Structure formats: C-alpha cells, structure tokens
Amino acid sequence: MRIVRPLPRPVSAALLSCALAALFWLCPGAPARAQDQRARAQALTAAMSIPEKVGQTLLVFFEGPDLSPALRTMIATHHVGGLLLYDSAGNVDSMDQVARLTGQAQALALSGPHGLGLFIAVDQEGGPVARLREGFAVPPPNMALGATASADNAALAARVTARQLKALGVNMNLAPVVDVNSNPANPIIGVRSYGENPQTVARFGAAAVRAHRAEGVMACAKHFPGHGDTGYDSHVRLPTVPHALARLRAVELTPFAAAVAARVPAVMTAHVEVPALEPEPGLPATMSSRVLEGLLRRDMGFGGLIISDSLTMGAVAGRFDPGEAAVRAFLAGADVLCFGADRGHRPEEQLAALRRMIQAVESGEIPMSRLDAAVNRIVAAKLEYGIAGTGEPPRTDPGRVNTPEDRAAMRRLAGQSITLLRDRNGLLPLTRRASGMLLWPGGDPRAARVFTDQSPGFTAHFPAADPAPEARAELVEAARQARRLVVFTRRADRNPGQAALVNELLAAGLGPRLAVVSLDVPYDAALTPEAPCLVAAWSDAPQQIDALTRMLFGLERPSGRLPVTIPGLDGT
C-alpha cells in the first residue's frame, strides 16, 4: 500500500512560505529594493485612469502573426496588460517572426503614458501542450519527466524552455502543471502531470518554478485547487472534484503549497466545482472567493498573481457571458482575466468583457480598492521581471532557440523516460534486421520513419485511430508472417479498436512476438493485460519515438520508472 503523508493544515503552508520569504529579506539590499518596488507600483497605479487599470487586468488572445491594426488598438487604446500566443490563432510562423512580433508589441506598450510593458504569455508545458514547436526544443511531457525519477530533470526542462522563451521575448510561461493525476480516466491532464504522488509532483513542480525564476521568466502553477481527479474536460463542461477537505490537503493542494514556498509569481485557477470548498452548486473555483481569497491567499499565504483559466472555456461559457464571467472571477480574487483562443470565440468578445468591467467599477459593483489591489500586484510583477520601467523592449535573440545543446538535453530526457513495464518472455531487444511489422493506428508516417529508418526489416502500417473489425482481421492475418510485431497505442480508452487489435493478436497466438507501446498515458496497458511485453513512451513526438526505437533495438537500456499506478496490472 502506498502511504501518502498528509499536507499540514493550510496555515503551515503559509508559515513555510513566510519563512522562505524571510530568507529573501536577509539578502543585502532586498528590503530596500522591495520597498522601492512597492512604492513605484503604487505610484503607477494611482496615476492610471479606470479604463487603464481595467485594461491591465486582461490577458488576451489575438489573430495573425503581425502587429495588426486590431492588436494595436487593444494595446494602445485599451491598455491590455498581456497577450497570449497561440499557434491555432496564427500567431506562430517561425521563431524569427515570434521575436519580431513580441518586440513590436512591447515597443508599442512601453511607449504608452505609464511605460508598462506587456505580459507575453504562452502555454509551453512540453509534450502535447506546446504552442511553439517547429524550431523550438520542446521537452517531453511532465509525466515522462516524472518517469525519470529526478526533479533535476524537471528543472532542466524548465530552464531550457524558459531560456528559449526569453530569447523570443516571451516573459510568462503558463506552466508548470502541478495537478496530481490520481484519476486514470482524467481526459485533460494525463501526461501533463508529473504523476500521481503528491510529494513527487510537489518536488518536480517547485524545481520547475525555481528554474523559470532563475532564467527571468514568470512561471504559473496550474490548475488551482487541482484538476487531476476529474472525469470531464473543463474546456467542454464543468467537472467536479468531490473530495473532502482533508483529502484535498493531502493530495491536490500539496504541490501548490510547494509552489508557493518556491515563490511562484502566479497561480492559474481551475474551472472545477469543489463542494468541500464552495457550497454554491455549479460555481467554478475560478469564481469562488472562498477558494481564491480564502484558501489560496489567506490560508496558503500566496501573495502573487491569481490568473483565471480562459473565461471562454465550456465550463464557464455555458453559464456566463464573457463580461459576467470576468466580473465574477475578478470579485472572487482573480487579478488577471485570461481570454484564450477557445473554439467558437473571437477576439471581439474581449472588448465586451472590458466594457463590462469598466461599468462594474464605475457603478461600484467592483470596489476601487479591489481594482487597485489587483493592479498593484500586476505592476509589481512587471517591475520585478523587467516588464515595466525599462523604457525599451527586451532584446530578443532567436539564434539562442533550439541550439544543439538544448536539443541534446531534450534527447537525454526522452531517453531516460522510456519505461519498460514488463518483458515476460525476454522479447527485447529486437533484432534490427528481422522481418517485422509496426502497427500504428492513427499514426503519422513521417514520425514513423524515425522507427523504420533504424529498423529496415520492419514495415509500417497505419490503420484508422479506432480500427474497425474488418481492418483488424486483415492486420492479424498479415501479422502471422512477421517474426516481430510492435503496436503503438494512444488513448486506447477513447479508441477501443486499438486494444481490440492487440487482444486479437494475442488470441491468434502472436504474443511471444509482440511488444505493445503506449504513446500517451500508460493506462492503455490495463486494456491489454495479457500482453507479455509492455512499454511506456509517453508521447508520439519524434524525440520520444527516437528514444523508444533505440531502447527497443538495444541501443539504450530502459531506465524509466512508472510514476502512476496502472489499475489491474502487475509488473511481471
């Protein structure tokens, strides 16, 4: 039985955070610098009009790769506090283009009346969630890093990521994810989590926070108070975290307490219903003052920025329009209101939210003291990270992105993450010249070449992601002629034909020739429990396929350790 040490009561987390802050104050000159920074933030806030203050609270998406007229208006006229970069919104053509875009946007913002630059933010978690890919050294997903069993590797991945982001003019990474993936059926977190053990997630997450800070890039721990044990995707509908407060303290809140102690500058909310914390039915944590002001600020001692998850996600948009969502989240304690490139939504909706916020302040619905407190925190963060008061945009250097050293580091992390779950019959390593078949439902032939180039005796086959019975029967018949078989699966719980294909190969007596590899969460293995050879590779990214291939053919030894429990699967 795995024993989970309970998290001390929230006041203990706050005391730990205060103790670390006290060490900061002991550094020579730190009190004077902090006092000066607070005074500057207060003076800048006091000099701003209501529309300027409200604009600072918005973190918005936009369309296209350039500083378009619409984007110029958002920055120069509406004084938005930050921009979100999305590949899906056409913001990313190349690394040179991103650097040029961020530089132009910052120059425009800094030329404003108060010299406030922009938060330029991106979801660059690694693995499946990375808005910058082509020409960027992307780390493996967090669960792959968890499989390396080394928090130093989480720090390395964060350091390389943050260094590249800074070279492109990106100053905020909406990472790390510190959700504890305790629910194998979780449809949205999965490999984005470091694992299922709260203490492990806490160590890895805190290491990533410190690495970002060392590189001068703002980290953002997410999704508070925890999205790891949910059965629904909050992009689609409102999920519920049903646990009692004692369980939340022992599991979900542990990594956030560690992030606060590591001086994380920002925490992102989760659009989840948590009845143990918020009794109002259907109210997301993002809109609960009990969760944000009560638990995160007062009990856990967090003094940084609270950033909402996107307010046009399905969990919110189904009940609130953007303006109402913004007002409710802000009153609950969110300082920065995030509007992402969610399906079916347009940038124009952000202007409606801006106008609604201004009206709420002018009418007294939002107290001026609440607005000033949020803007003070925003401006203080910008001063601390050199986003304000500099007079000129930061220097960018796309040549420091995707360097050979960074690519080599990512390859090492990928190699250390490959995890052999079991090999009952000693199938591995495979013989490179032996005839074989790679079966990859829904796979990418280009990515498969990383495998087939190292194994000329293998042929690759790409049935549908959820292969039908007729297609499976043909593949099983063809597989009888191959000396070795490798099947890649990816979220077989959503594509039952994948598990059916593996189980039909086993029923045909081909188990002694068969290696089954999961390319996402390793829970696929529970759906093929009789497979004698099981491997977890965590991702279908080329570097993961390369590392997997090297392991399968004996060029590297598997060293990964499973960071989650696979229900019903023994390790023999």
C-alpha positions as CSV (number, residue, x, y, z in Angstrom):
1,M,0.0,0.0,0.0
2,R,1.3,3.5,-0.9
3,I,1.3,5.7,2.2
4,V,0.6,9.4,1.5
5,R,1.8,11.8,4.1
6,P,-0.9,14.4,4.8
7,L,-0.2,18.0,4.0
8,P,-0.1,20.2,7.1
9,R,-3.1,22.5,7.5
10,P,-3.0,25.5,5.2
11,V,-1.6,27.8,7.8
12,S,1.5,25.6,7.9
13,A,2.0,26.2,4.2
14,A,1.6,29.9,4.7
15,L,4.2,29.7,7.5
16,L,6.6,27.9,5.2
17,S,6.1,30.5,2.5
18,C,6.8,33.2,5.1
19,A,9.9,31.5,6.3
20,L,11.4,31.4,2.8
21,A,10.4,35.0,2.3
22,A,12.2,35.9,5.5
23,L,15.4,34.4,4.0
24,F,14.9,36.6,1.0
25,W,14.7,39.6,3.3
26,L,18.0,38.7,4.8
27,C,19.8,39.3,1.5
28,P,21.7,42.6,1.5
29,G,19.6,45.3,-0.1
30,A,16.5,43.2,-0.6
31,P,14.2,45.2,1.8
32,A,15.1,48.5,0.2
33,R,14.6,47.1,-3.3
34,A,11.2,45.6,-2.4
35,Q,10.1,48.7,-0.6
36,D,11.1,50.8,-3.6
37,Q,9.3,48.4,-6.0
38,R,6.1,48.6,-3.9
39,A,6.2,52.4,-3.9
40,R,6.7,52.5,-7.6
41,A,3.9,50.1,-8.2
42,Q,1.5,52.1,-6.0
43,A,2.5,55.4,-7.7
44,L,2.0,54.0,-11.2
45,T,-1.4,52.5,-10.2
46,A,-2.5,55.8,-8.7
47,A,-1.6,57.7,-11.9
48,M,-3.8,55.4,-14.0
49,S,-7.4,56.0,-15.1
50,I,-10.1,53.4,-14.6
51,P,-10.0,52.2,-18.2
52,E,-6.2,51.9,-18.0
53,K,-6.4,49.9,-14.8
54,V,-9.1,47.6,-16.1
55,G,-7.1,47.1,-19.3
56,Q,-4.1,45.9,-17.2
57,T,-6.2,43.0,-15.8
58,L,-6.8,41.5,-19.2
59,L,-4.6,38.7,-20.8
60,V,-6.0,38.4,-24.3
61,F,-5.6,36.4,-27.5
62,F,-5.4,37.8,-31.0
63,E,-5.3,36.6,-34.5
64,G,-2.4,36.6,-37.0
65,P,1.4,36.7,-37.0
66,D,1.8,40.5,-37.1
67,L,1.1,43.7,-35.1
68,S,-2.3,44.1,-36.9
69,P,-4.5,47.3,-36.5
70,A,-6.8,45.3,-34.2
71,L,-3.9,44.3,-32.0
72,R,-2.5,47.9,-32.0
73,T,-5.9,49.1,-30.8
74,M,-6.0,46.5,-28.0
75,I,-2.6,47.6,-26.8
76,A,-2.6,51.4,-27.4
77,T,-6.3,52.3,-26.9
78,H,-7.5,49.6,-24.4
79,H,-4.2,49.2,-22.5
80,V,-4.4,45.4,-22.2
81,G,-2.0,44.0,-19.7
82,G,-0.9,41.0,-21.7
83,L,-1.0,38.9,-24.8
84,L,-1.4,35.1,-25.2
85,L,0.3,33.4,-28.1
86,Y,-1.4,30.6,-29.9
87,D,-0.3,28.6,-32.9
88,S,-4.0,27.9,-33.6
89,A,-4.7,31.6,-33.8
90,G,-1.9,32.0,-36.4
91,N,0.4,33.8,-34.1
92,V,3.4,31.5,-34.8
93,D,5.0,31.2,-38.2
94,S,8.7,30.9,-37.2
95,M,10.9,31.8,-34.3
96,D,12.2,34.9,-36.0
97,Q,8.6,36.1,-36.6
98,V,7.6,35.5,-33.0
99,A,10.6,37.5,-31.8
100,R,9.7,40.3,-34.2
101,L,6.1,40.3,-33.1
102,T,6.8,40.4,-29.4
103,G,9.4,43.2,-29.9
104,Q,6.9,45.4,-31.8
105,A,4.1,44.7,-29.3
106,Q,6.3,45.6,-26.4
107,A,7.6,48.8,-28.0
108,L,4.1,49.9,-28.6
109,A,3.0,49.2,-25.0
110,L,6.1,50.8,-23.5
111,S,5.5,54.0,-25.4
112,G,2.2,54.4,-23.5
113,P,1.7,57.0,-20.8
114,H,3.0,54.8,-17.9
115,G,5.7,52.8,-19.5
116,L,4.1,49.5,-18.7
117,G,5.1,46.6,-20.9
118,L,3.0,43.5,-21.7
119,F,2.9,40.1,-20.1
120,I,3.6,38.0,-23.2
121,A,2.4,34.5,-22.2
122,V,2.3,31.1,-23.8
123,D,1.3,27.6,-22.8
124,Q,4.7,25.9,-23.2
125,E,4.3,23.0,-20.9
126,G,6.1,20.5,-23.1
127,G,4.7,17.3,-24.6
128,P,1.3,17.7,-26.2
129,V,0.8,21.3,-24.9
130,A,3.4,23.5,-26.6
131,R,2.4,26.4,-28.8
132,L,5.9,26.8,-30.1
133,R,7.1,23.6,-31.9
134,E,8.9,23.9,-35.2
135,G,12.3,25.3,-34.4
136,F,11.9,25.1,-30.6
137,A,13.5,22.4,-28.4
138,V,10.3,21.1,-26.8
139,P,10.7,18.9,-23.6
140,P,9.0,15.7,-23.1
141,P,5.6,15.8,-21.2
142,N,5.7,16.2,-17.5
143,M,4.8,12.5,-16.9
144,A,7.8,11.5,-18.9
145,L,9.9,13.7,-16.7
146,G,8.3,12.1,-13.7
147,A,9.3,8.7,-15.1
148,T,13.0,9.8,-14.9
149,A,12.5,10.0,-11.1
150,S,14.7,13.1,-11.0
151,A,13.4,16.6,-10.1
152,D,16.7,17.9,-11.6
153,N,15.3,16.8,-14.9
154,A,12.1,18.9,-14.3
155,A,14.4,21.8,-13.6
156,L,16.5,21.2,-16.7
157,A,13.4,21.0,-19.0
158,A,12.1,24.3,-17.4
159,R,15.4,26.0,-17.7
160,V,15.9,25.2,-21.4
161,T,12.3,26.2,-22.1
162,A,12.5,29.5,-20.2
163,R,15.8,30.4,-21.8
164,Q,14.3,29.9,-25.3
165,L,11.1,31.8,-24.4
166,K,13.1,34.8,-23.1
167,A,15.1,34.8,-26.3
168,L,11.8,35.2,-28.2
169,G,10.5,38.0,-25.9
170,V,8.1,35.7,-24.1
171,N,8.1,36.6,-20.4
172,M,5.4,34.3,-18.9
173,N,5.0,30.6,-19.2
174,L,1.7,29.2,-18.2
175,A,3.4,26.2,-16.6
176,P,4.2,24.1,-14.8
177,V,1.1,21.9,-14.4
178,V,1.1,20.7,-10.8
179,D,-2.1,18.8,-10.9
180,V,-1.8,15.3,-9.3
181,N,-3.1,12.8,-11.9
182,S,-4.8,10.4,-9.5
183,N,-7.7,9.6,-11.9
184,P,-6.6,7.3,-14.7
185,A,-9.7,8.3,-16.7
186,N,-8.9,12.0,-16.5
187,P,-9.5,13.3,-20.0
188,I,-7.5,16.6,-19.9
189,I,-4.5,16.3,-17.6
190,G,-2.9,12.9,-18.1
191,V,0.7,13.2,-19.2
192,R,0.6,16.9,-18.4
193,S,1.0,15.9,-14.8
194,Y,4.3,14.7,-13.2
195,G,2.4,11.7,-11.7
196,E,0.0,10.5,-9.1
197,N,2.2,11.0,-5.9
198,P,1.6,14.4,-4.4
199,Q,5.0,14.8,-2.9
200,T,6.7,13.9,-6.2
201,V,4.5,16.4,-8.1
202,A,5.4,19.0,-5.4
203,R,9.2,18.4,-5.8
204,F,9.1,18.5,-9.6
205,G,6.8,21.5,-9.8
206,A,8.8,23.5,-7.3
207,A,12.0,22.7,-9.2
208,A,10.4,23.9,-12.4
209,V,9.2,27.1,-10.7
210,R,12.7,27.9,-9.4
211,A,14.3,27.2,-12.9
212,H,11.9,29.7,-14.6
213,R,12.7,32.3,-12.0
214,A,16.5,31.8,-12.4
215,E,16.0,32.5,-16.2
216,G,13.9,35.6,-15.6
217,V,10.7,34.2,-16.9
218,M,7.4,34.1,-14.9
219,A,6.1,30.6,-14.1
220,C,2.4,30.0,-13.4
221,A,1.4,26.9,-11.4
222,K,-1.9,25.4,-12.5
223,H,-4.8,24.5,-12.2
224,F,-5.7,25.5,-8.6
225,P,-7.1,23.9,-6.5
226,G,-6.5,20.8,-8.6
227,H,-7.8,19.3,-11.9
228,G,-6.1,15.9,-11.6
229,D,-9.1,13.9,-10.3
230,T,-11.8,14.9,-12.7
231,G,-13.9,12.9,-15.2
232,Y,-14.6,15.8,-17.6
233,D,-12.6,18.3,-19.6
234,S,-13.3,21.8,-18.4
235,H,-12.8,23.0,-21.9
236,V,-16.2,21.3,-22.6
237,R,-18.1,21.2,-19.3
238,L,-17.8,21.8,-15.6
239,P,-16.2,18.9,-13.8
240,T,-16.5,18.2,-10.0
241,V,-13.7,17.4,-7.6
242,P,-15.8,15.5,-5.0
243,H,-13.3,15.0,-2.2
244,A,-13.4,16.2,1.4
245,L,-11.1,18.9,2.6
246,A,-8.7,16.5,4.4
247,R,-8.2,14.7,1.1
248,L,-7.7,17.9,-0.8
249,R,-5.0,19.0,1.7
250,A,-3.3,15.6,1.4
251,V,-3.3,15.4,-2.4
252,E,-4.4,18.2,-4.6
253,L,-3.1,21.1,-2.5
254,T,0.4,19.7,-1.7
255,P,2.1,20.8,-5.0
256,F,0.5,24.2,-4.8
257,A,1.9,24.7,-1.3
258,A,5.3,23.8,-2.6
259,A,5.0,26.2,-5.5
260,V,4.0,29.0,-3.1
261,A,7.1,28.2,-1.0
262,A,9.2,28.3,-4.1
263,R,8.0,31.9,-4.7
264,V,5.9,31.1,-7.8
265,P,4.8,34.5,-9.1
266,A,1.4,33.4,-10.5
267,V,-1.2,30.6,-10.0
268,M,-3.9,29.8,-12.5
269,T,-7.3,28.8,-11.4
270,A,-9.3,25.7,-12.5
271,H,-12.8,25.7,-13.8
272,V,-13.8,22.9,-11.4
273,E,-16.6,22.6,-8.9
274,V,-15.3,21.8,-5.4
275,P,-18.2,21.3,-3.0
276,A,-15.9,20.9,0.0
277,L,-14.6,24.4,-0.5
278,E,-17.5,26.2,-2.2
279,P,-21.1,25.2,-1.3
280,E,-22.8,27.1,-4.1
281,P,-23.8,24.4,-6.7
282,G,-22.3,24.8,-10.1
283,L,-19.9,27.6,-9.2
284,P,-16.4,27.1,-10.6
285,A,-13.4,27.6,-8.3
286,T,-12.4,30.5,-10.6
287,M,-15.5,32.4,-9.3
288,S,-15.3,31.4,-5.7
289,S,-13.9,33.9,-3.2
290,R,-13.7,31.0,-0.7
291,V,-11.3,29.2,-2.9
292,L,-9.2,32.2,-4.2
293,E,-9.2,34.7,-1.4
294,G,-9.9,32.3,1.4
295,L,-7.9,29.3,0.7
296,L,-5.1,30.4,-1.7
297,R,-4.5,33.9,-0.4
298,R,-5.3,33.8,3.3
299,D,-4.7,30.1,4.3
300,M,-1.8,29.3,1.9
301,G,-0.2,32.7,2.1
302,F,0.0,33.4,-1.6
303,G,0.8,37.0,-2.5
304,G,1.4,36.8,-6.2
305,L,-0.9,37.0,-9.2
306,I,-4.0,34.9,-9.4
307,I,-4.8,34.3,-13.1
308,S,-8.0,32.8,-14.3
309,D,-8.1,30.0,-16.8
310,S,-9.7,31.1,-20.0
311,L,-13.1,32.6,-19.4
312,T,-14.5,31.3,-22.7
313,M,-13.9,27.6,-21.9
314,G,-17.0,25.5,-21.9
315,A,-17.1,25.0,-18.2
316,V,-17.8,28.8,-17.9
317,A,-19.2,29.9,-21.2
318,G,-22.2,27.6,-20.8
319,R,-23.4,29.6,-17.9
320,F,-21.8,33.1,-18.1
321,D,-21.1,35.5,-21.0
322,P,-17.5,36.8,-21.1
323,G,-18.3,40.1,-19.3
324,E,-20.2,38.5,-16.5
325,A,-17.5,35.8,-16.2
326,A,-14.8,38.5,-15.9
327,V,-16.6,40.4,-13.2
328,R,-17.4,37.3,-11.1
329,A,-13.9,36.0,-11.4
330,F,-12.4,39.3,-10.5
331,L,-14.6,39.8,-7.5
332,A,-13.7,36.3,-6.4
333,G,-10.0,37.2,-6.3
334,A,-8.6,36.7,-9.8
335,D,-6.2,39.6,-10.7
336,V,-5.6,38.7,-14.3
337,L,-8.5,37.7,-16.5
338,C,-7.5,35.3,-19.3
339,F,-9.3,35.0,-22.6
340,G,-7.9,32.2,-24.7
341,A,-8.4,31.1,-28.3
342,D,-11.2,28.8,-27.4
343,R,-13.2,27.2,-30.2
344,G,-16.1,29.3,-31.4
345,H,-14.9,32.5,-29.8
346,R,-13.5,35.7,-31.3
347,P,-11.2,38.4,-30.0
348,E,-14.0,40.9,-30.2
349,E,-15.7,39.3,-27.2
350,Q,-12.8,40.6,-25.1
351,L,-13.8,44.2,-25.7
352,A,-17.3,43.4,-24.4
353,A,-15.7,42.0,-21.2
354,L,-13.5,45.1,-20.9
355,R,-16.5,47.4,-21.2
356,R,-18.5,45.3,-18.6
357,M,-15.5,45.5,-16.2
358,I,-15.3,49.3,-16.6
359,Q,-19.0,49.7,-16.0
360,A,-18.8,47.5,-12.9
361,V,-16.0,49.6,-11.4
362,E,-17.8,52.9,-12.2
363,S,-21.0,51.7,-10.7
364,G,-19.3,50.5,-7.5
365,E,-20.1,46.8,-8.2
366,I,-16.3,46.3,-8.2
367,P,-14.8,48.4,-5.4
368,M,-12.0,50.6,-6.4
369,S,-9.9,49.1,-3.6
370,R,-10.3,45.7,-5.2
371,L,-9.2,47.0,-8.6
372,D,-6.2,48.9,-7.1
373,A,-5.0,45.8,-5.2
374,A,-5.0,43.7,-8.4
375,V,-3.3,46.4,-10.5
376,N,-0.7,46.9,-7.8
377,R,0.2,43.2,-7.9
378,I,0.3,43.3,-11.7
379,V,2.5,46.3,-11.9
380,A,4.8,45.0,-9.1
381,A,5.2,41.8,-11.0
382,K,6.1,43.7,-14.2
383,L,8.7,45.8,-12.3
384,E,10.2,42.7,-10.7
385,Y,10.6,40.9,-14.1
386,G,11.7,43.9,-16.1
387,I,8.5,44.2,-18.0
388,A,7.9,47.8,-16.8
389,G,10.1,50.8,-16.2
390,T,12.8,49.9,-18.7
391,G,11.8,52.3,-21.5
392,E,12.6,49.9,-24.2
393,P,11.6,46.3,-25.2
394,P,13.8,43.4,-24.1
395,R,16.4,42.2,-26.6
396,T,15.4,39.1,-28.5
397,D,17.8,36.6,-30.0
398,P,16.2,33.8,-32.0
399,G,19.6,32.3,-32.5
400,R,19.5,31.1,-28.9
401,V,16.4,29.0,-29.6
402,N,16.7,25.3,-30.5
403,T,20.5,25.2,-30.1
404,P,22.4,21.9,-30.5
405,E,22.9,21.8,-26.7
406,D,19.2,22.2,-26.0
407,R,18.2,19.6,-28.5
408,A,20.8,17.2,-26.9
409,A,19.3,17.9,-23.5
410,M,15.8,17.1,-24.7
411,R,17.1,13.8,-26.3
412,R,18.7,12.8,-23.0
413,L,15.4,13.5,-21.1
414,A,13.5,11.5,-23.7
415,G,15.9,8.6,-23.4
416,Q,15.7,8.5,-19.6
417,S,11.9,8.5,-19.6
418,I,11.3,5.3,-21.7
419,T,9.8,2.8,-19.3
420,L,9.7,-1.0,-19.7
421,L,6.7,-2.1,-17.8
422,R,7.4,-5.8,-18.3
423,D,9.0,-8.3,-20.7
424,R,8.0,-11.7,-19.6
425,N,9.5,-13.6,-22.5
426,G,12.7,-11.6,-23.0
427,L,11.5,-10.3,-26.4
428,L,13.7,-7.2,-26.1
429,P,16.0,-6.1,-27.6
430,L,14.6,-6.7,-31.1
431,T,16.8,-7.7,-34.0
432,R,17.1,-4.8,-36.4
433,R,17.3,-7.0,-39.5
434,A,14.5,-9.3,-38.5
435,S,11.3,-9.1,-40.5
436,G,8.7,-7.2,-38.5
437,M,5.6,-5.1,-38.6
438,L,4.9,-1.8,-36.9
439,L,1.2,-1.2,-36.4
440,W,0.3,2.4,-35.5
441,P,-3.4,3.1,-35.5
442,G,-3.9,6.8,-36.5
443,G,-0.1,7.3,-36.7
444,D,1.9,9.7,-38.7
445,P,4.0,8.1,-41.5
446,R,6.6,10.9,-41.2
447,A,7.1,10.3,-37.5
448,A,7.2,6.5,-38.1
449,R,10.3,7.0,-40.3
450,V,12.2,7.6,-37.1
451,F,11.5,4.0,-36.3
452,T,11.7,2.4,-39.7
453,D,15.0,4.1,-40.6
454,Q,16.6,2.3,-37.7
455,S,14.9,-1.0,-38.5
456,P,15.0,-1.7,-42.2
457,G,13.4,-5.2,-41.7
458,F,10.2,-3.6,-40.4
459,T,7.2,-2.4,-42.5
460,A,4.9,0.2,-41.1
461,H,1.1,0.1,-41.2
462,F,-1.3,2.9,-40.3
463,P,-4.9,1.7,-39.8
464,A,-7.5,4.2,-38.5
465,A,-7.1,5.5,-35.0
466,D,-10.0,3.3,-34.0
467,P,-9.6,0.3,-36.4
468,A,-12.8,-1.5,-37.4
469,P,-13.2,-5.3,-37.1
470,E,-12.6,-5.9,-40.8
471,A,-9.3,-3.9,-40.7
472,R,-8.2,-5.6,-37.6
473,A,-8.8,-9.1,-39.1
474,E,-6.6,-8.2,-42.1
475,L,-3.8,-6.9,-39.9
476,V,-3.9,-10.0,-37.7
477,E,-3.7,-12.2,-40.8
478,A,-0.7,-10.2,-42.2
479,A,1.0,-10.3,-38.8
480,R,1.3,-14.1,-38.8
481,Q,4.1,-13.7,-41.4
482,A,6.2,-11.3,-39.3
483,R,8.8,-12.5,-36.9
484,R,8.4,-9.5,-34.7
485,L,5.4,-7.1,-34.0
486,V,5.3,-3.7,-32.5
487,V,1.9,-2.0,-31.8
488,F,1.7,1.7,-30.8
489,T,-1.4,2.7,-28.9
490,R,-2.5,6.2,-27.9
491,R,-5.5,6.7,-25.5
492,A,-7.0,3.3,-26.3
493,D,-9.7,4.1,-23.8
494,R,-11.1,6.6,-26.4
495,N,-10.3,4.3,-29.3
496,P,-11.3,0.8,-28.2
497,G,-10.3,-0.7,-31.6
498,Q,-6.7,-0.3,-30.6
499,A,-7.0,-2.5,-27.5
500,A,-9.1,-4.9,-29.6
501,L,-6.3,-5.2,-32.2
502,V,-3.7,-6.1,-29.5
503,N,-6.0,-8.6,-27.8
504,E,-6.8,-10.2,-31.2
505,L,-3.1,-10.5,-32.0
506,L,-2.7,-12.2,-28.6
507,A,-5.7,-14.5,-29.2
508,A,-4.0,-15.6,-32.5
509,G,-1.0,-16.8,-30.5
510,L,1.3,-14.0,-31.6
511,G,2.0,-12.8,-28.0
512,P,5.6,-14.1,-27.9
513,R,6.5,-11.8,-30.9
514,L,4.6,-8.7,-29.7
515,A,5.7,-5.5,-28.0
516,V,2.9,-3.1,-27.1
517,V,3.9,0.6,-26.6
518,S,1.7,3.4,-25.2
519,L,2.4,6.8,-26.7
520,D,0.4,8.8,-24.1
521,V,-0.8,7.9,-20.7
522,P,0.4,4.3,-19.8
523,Y,-3.1,3.3,-18.6
524,D,-3.6,1.7,-22.1
525,A,-1.7,-1.3,-20.6
526,A,-4.7,-2.1,-18.4
527,L,-6.7,-2.7,-21.6
528,T,-4.3,-5.4,-22.8
529,P,-3.4,-7.1,-19.6
530,E,-2.2,-10.4,-21.2
531,A,0.4,-8.7,-23.4
532,P,3.8,-10.1,-22.2
533,C,5.8,-7.1,-23.4
534,L,4.6,-3.5,-22.4
535,V,6.5,-0.2,-22.8
536,A,5.5,3.4,-21.9
537,A,6.9,6.1,-24.2
538,W,4.7,9.0,-23.1
539,S,4.4,10.8,-26.4
540,D,4.4,10.5,-30.2
541,A,6.9,13.3,-30.6
542,P,9.9,12.5,-32.8
543,Q,12.4,12.6,-30.0
544,Q,10.3,10.2,-27.9
545,I,9.9,7.8,-30.9
546,D,13.7,8.0,-31.5
547,A,14.4,7.2,-27.8
548,L,11.9,4.4,-27.9
549,T,13.4,2.9,-31.0
550,R,16.9,3.0,-29.5
551,M,15.6,1.2,-26.5
552,L,13.6,-1.4,-28.5
553,F,16.7,-2.3,-30.5
554,G,19.1,-2.4,-27.6
555,L,21.0,0.8,-28.3
556,E,20.0,2.2,-24.9
557,R,18.8,0.5,-21.7
558,P,15.3,1.5,-20.4
559,S,15.7,3.4,-17.2
560,G,12.3,5.0,-16.6
561,R,10.1,4.2,-13.6
562,L,6.3,4.3,-13.7
563,P,5.1,7.4,-11.9
564,V,1.5,6.2,-11.8
565,T,-0.3,3.0,-10.9
566,I,-2.0,1.1,-13.7
567,P,-5.2,-0.5,-12.3
568,G,-5.3,-4.2,-12.5
569,L,-1.8,-4.6,-14.0
570,D,1.0,-6.5,-12.2
571,G,4.6,-5.8,-13.1
572,T,5.6,-9.4,-14.0
